[in-house]
């Protein structure tokens, strides 16, 4: 989970569109905060808040929002690659 969050963080800094950067930052923050709160509650460092662990715990609406966010991140990545390929083709 931490490895994938690191990759997503690196992706969001490489996005040429400012809105994509803001959207990626918000989605990664949402998933990361859920992860930190859940792990903190399980280890006893934080009070139990009832936040499900992203992609692991069963929470219907939370799972739906998390998967929709991941889909948006994949779309941002695809757009970044498309723009990079168009730039590369126009330069050659």
C-alpha positions in Angstrom: 0.0 0.0 0.0 2.8 2.4 0.9 4.6 1.7 -2.4 1.5 2.4 -4.4 0.9 5.7 -2.6 4.5 6.7 -3.3 4.0 6.0 -7.0 0.8 8.0 -7.1 2.5 10.9 -5.3 5.3 10.9 -7.9 2.6 10.7 -10.7 0.7 13.7 -9.5 3.8 15.9 -9.6 4.4 15.0 -13.2 1.0 16.1 -14.4 1.2 19.1 -16.8 -2.4 20.3 -16.1 -2.9 22.2 -12.8 -6.4 20.8 -12.3 -5.1 17.3 -12.5 -2.4 18.1 -10.0 -5.0 19.4 -7.5 -7.4 16.5 -8.1 -4.6 14.0 -7.7 -3.4 15.6 -4.5 -7.0 15.5 -3.1 -7.5 11.9 -3.9 -4.2 10.7 -2.6 -4.8 12.8 0.6 -8.2 11.2 1.0 -6.9 7.7 0.7 -3.7 8.4 2.8 -5.6 10.0 5.6 -8.0 7.0 5.8 -5.0 4.7 5.8 -3.3 6.6 8.7 -6.5 6.9 10.8 -7.3 3.2 10.4 -3.7 2.0 11.2 -3.6 4.4 14.1 -6.8 3.1 15.5 -5.8 -0.6 15.1 -2.4 0.0 16.8 -4.0 2.0 19.7 -2.2 5.2 18.9 -5.5 7.0 18.0 -9.1 6.7 19.2 -11.3 4.3 17.1 -13.1 6.4 14.5 -14.7 3.8 12.3 -12.8 4.7 9.2 -12.3 1.6 7.0 -8.9 0.7 5.6 -8.9 1.6 1.9 -9.2 -1.4 -0.5 -9.1 -3.9 2.4 -11.9 -3.3 4.9 -15.5 -3.7 3.8 -17.4 -0.5 3.7 -19.8 -0.1 0.8 -19.8 3.6 0.1 -16.2 4.0 1.2 -15.1 1.3 -1.2 -17.1 2.9 -4.0 -15.5 6.3 -3.5 -12.0 4.8 -3.2 -12.4 2.9 -6.4 -13.8 5.9 -8.2 -10.8 8.0 -7.0 -8.4 5.3 -8.2 -10.2 5.4 -11.6 -9.7 9.2 -11.8 -6.0 8.8 -10.9 -5.7 6.3 -13.8 -7.4 8.7 -16.1 -4.9 11.5 -15.0 -2.0 9.1 -15.7 -3.4 8.2 -19.1 -3.8 11.9 -20.1 -0.3 12.7 -18.9 1.1 9.8 -21.1 -1.0 11.0 -24.1 0.2 14.5 -23.8 3.8 13.4 -23.5 3.5 11.1 -26.6 1.9 14.0 -28.6 4.8 16.3 -27.6 7.4 13.6 -28.5 5.7 13.1 -31.9 5.5 16.8 -32.7 9.2 17.3 -31.9 10.4 14.6 -34.3 
